[in-house]
Amino acid sequence: MTDTSPAEAGPTSTTGRTPGGRVAVVVGGASGIGAATVAALRDDGCTVVVADLESALGEAAGDRDGVAVDVTDEASVEALFAGVLEREGRLDVVVNSAGVSTLAQVVDHPVDEFRRVLDVCLTGAFCVIKHAAQRMTAGGVVISLASLNARQPGAGMAAYCSAKAGLAMLTEVAALELGPRGIRVNAIAPGLVITPLTAPAMDIPGVRDDYLANTPLGRPGRPEEVADAAVFISRAEWLTGEVMDLNGGAHLQRYPDLVGHVTRAFG
Ligand SMILES: NC(=O)c1ccc[n+]([C@@H]2O[C@H](COP(=O)([O-])OP(=O)(O)OC[C@H]3O[C@@H](n4cnc5c(N)ncnc54)[C@H](O)[C@@H]3O)[C@@H](O)[C@H]2O)c1
């Protein structure tokens, strides 16, 4: 952790945080796992800035610490972290939960759609790590949301699986480079968690049952369980370069046949 004296904490906070308290930014913090992580980090005493697409922040109206960002726009990511540092005087914890997915088989995959998913999930995460780490001092930590799909292939998920596998390796490389500066870089790789991202797939007949049949603990995760892992990692001062499986044991079995279920349901 990076508690500093009030004198080191920089300019007066506009968000009323306790001097010396940790400042966190959750990118993709308006929904799902990100929103649960915002709440968990606040419970843990952090001042938390919620960063998300302007449209998503609008839906999460009422969060006084919301900042619009699009991770596919490097200038927007840079402005986010420069602004937080200027307002809060420090940057301790960054969680990158921005993500999108798509379903298409390789031979039919529109390349623009492939690029869109990589742009958000991989290049976007790169921009977040880059611009956050430029402004962190020793004790800072970046936590990305990778996925079970970083290690487990799913038919129809070439873009998402490739992006998340890339993000897992990016996490390791960044941890290697930033360790000597005392900055930690880790990722959480969740299995199925029901959120706005995954809820639509649960309506496809057979999909939910297939997930659960391939999950030894027999249930999906809750966003709060992933958020708890993020809080743990934020405090685990000897942990870096880790991509933490958190999936009820699903990595021990096989990924559901999404393409098969879609084909049987819709022809
Ligand atoms: N839900 C799951 O089962 C699951 C499993 C493994 C990994 N993940 C990963 O966890 C993360 C959070 O997923 P979730 O289920 O909470 O999804 P979600 O859709 O509820 O939240 C994702 C957030 O990312 C934001 N976002 C999308 N594009 C963005 C962009 N260009 N710039 C900034 N923000 C952007 C969205 O507005 C949204 O608020 C994602 O990276 C996802 O891939 C989710």
Ligand as a Chemical Component Dictionary entry (heavy atoms), coordinates in Angstrom:
data_LIG
# 
_chem_comp.id                   LIG 
_chem_comp.type                 NON-POLYMER 
_chem_comp.pdbx_formal_charge   0 
_chem_comp.three_letter_code    LIG 
# 
loop_
_chem_comp_atom.comp_id 
_chem_comp_atom.atom_id 
_chem_comp_atom.alt_atom_id 
_chem_comp_atom.type_symbol 
_chem_comp_atom.charge 
_chem_comp_atom.model_Cartn_x 
_chem_comp_atom.model_Cartn_y 
_chem_comp_atom.model_Cartn_z 
_chem_comp_atom.pdbx_ordinal 
LIG N1  N1  N 0  -19.044 -11.219 -16.972 1  
LIG C1  C1  C 0  -18.230 -12.233 -17.203 2  
LIG O1  O1  O 0  -18.637 -13.395 -17.185 3  
LIG C2  C2  C 0  -16.774 -11.982 -17.489 4  
LIG C3  C3  C 0  -15.932 -13.098 -17.513 5  
LIG C4  C4  C 0  -14.584 -12.917 -17.783 6  
LIG C5  C5  C 0  -14.089 -11.644 -18.008 7  
LIG N2  N2  N 1  -14.935 -10.572 -17.979 8  
LIG C6  C6  C 0  -14.358 -9.255  -18.237 9  
LIG O2  O2  O 0  -14.635 -8.415  -17.142 10 
LIG C7  C7  C 0  -14.754 -7.066  -17.605 11 
LIG C8  C8  C 0  -16.084 -6.502  -17.120 12 
LIG O3  O3  O 0  -17.126 -7.248  -17.715 13 
LIG P1  P1  P 0  -18.648 -7.132  -17.251 14 
LIG O4  O4  O 0  -19.199 -8.489  -17.351 15 
LIG O5  O5  O -1 -18.740 -6.383  -15.981 16 
LIG O6  O6  O 0  -19.245 -6.297  -18.480 17 
LIG P2  P2  P 0  -20.172 -5.002  -18.527 18 
LIG O7  O7  O 0  -20.638 -4.918  -19.949 19 
LIG O8  O8  O 0  -21.181 -5.036  -17.443 20 
LIG O9  O9  O 0  -19.131 -3.816  -18.206 21 
LIG C9  C9  C 0  -18.130 -3.450  -19.134 22 
LIG C10 C10 C 0  -17.961 -1.954  -19.066 23 
LIG O10 O10 O 0  -16.943 -1.592  -20.025 24 
LIG C11 C11 C 0  -17.326 -0.362  -20.596 25 
LIG N3  N3  N 0  -16.680 -0.154  -21.887 26 
LIG C12 C12 C 0  -16.892 -0.816  -23.053 27 
LIG N4  N4  N 0  -16.166 -0.266  -24.026 28 
LIG C13 C13 C 0  -15.459 0.750   -23.476 29 
LIG C14 C14 C 0  -14.539 1.689   -23.977 30 
LIG N5  N5  N 0  -14.198 1.720   -25.284 31 
LIG N6  N6  N 0  -14.012 2.593   -23.129 32 
LIG C15 C15 C 0  -14.362 2.610   -21.814 33 
LIG N7  N7  N 0  -15.247 1.740   -21.270 34 
LIG C16 C16 C 0  -15.782 0.829   -22.103 35 
LIG C17 C17 C 0  -18.855 -0.498  -20.754 36 
LIG O11 O11 O 0  -19.472 0.785   -20.951 37 
LIG C18 C18 C 0  -19.248 -1.176  -19.450 38 
LIG O12 O12 O 0  -19.576 -0.232  -18.437 39 
LIG C19 C19 C 0  -14.609 -7.117  -19.122 40 
LIG O13 O13 O 0  -13.289 -6.832  -19.480 41 
LIG C20 C20 C 0  -14.942 -8.555  -19.442 42 
LIG O14 O14 O 0  -14.342 -8.977  -20.660 43 
LIG C21 C21 C 0  -16.263 -10.710 -17.724 44 
# 
loop_
_chem_comp_bond.comp_id 
_chem_comp_bond.atom_id_1 
_chem_comp_bond.atom_id_2 
_chem_comp_bond.value_order 
_chem_comp_bond.pdbx_ordinal 
LIG N1  C1  SING 1  
LIG C1  O1  DOUB 2  
LIG C1  C2  SING 3  
LIG C2  C3  SING 4  
LIG C2  C21 DOUB 5  
LIG C3  C4  DOUB 6  
LIG C4  C5  SING 7  
LIG C5  N2  DOUB 8  
LIG N2  C6  SING 9  
LIG N2  C21 SING 10 
LIG C6  O2  SING 11 
LIG C6  C20 SING 12 
LIG O2  C7  SING 13 
LIG C7  C8  SING 14 
LIG C7  C19 SING 15 
LIG C8  O3  SING 16 
LIG O3  P1  SING 17 
LIG P1  O4  DOUB 18 
LIG P1  O5  SING 19 
LIG P1  O6  SING 20 
LIG O6  P2  SING 21 
LIG P2  O7  DOUB 22 
LIG P2  O8  SING 23 
LIG P2  O9  SING 24 
LIG O9  C9  SING 25 
LIG C9  C10 SING 26 
LIG C10 O10 SING 27 
LIG C10 C18 SING 28 
LIG O10 C11 SING 29 
LIG C11 N3  SING 30 
LIG C11 C17 SING 31 
LIG N3  C12 SING 32 
LIG N3  C16 SING 33 
LIG C12 N4  DOUB 34 
LIG N4  C13 SING 35 
LIG C13 C14 SING 36 
LIG C13 C16 DOUB 37 
LIG C14 N5  SING 38 
LIG C14 N6  DOUB 39 
LIG N6  C15 SING 40 
LIG C15 N7  DOUB 41 
LIG N7  C16 SING 42 
LIG C17 O11 SING 43 
LIG C17 C18 SING 44 
LIG C18 O12 SING 45 
LIG C19 O13 SING 46 
LIG C19 C20 SING 47 
LIG C20 O14 SING 48 
# 
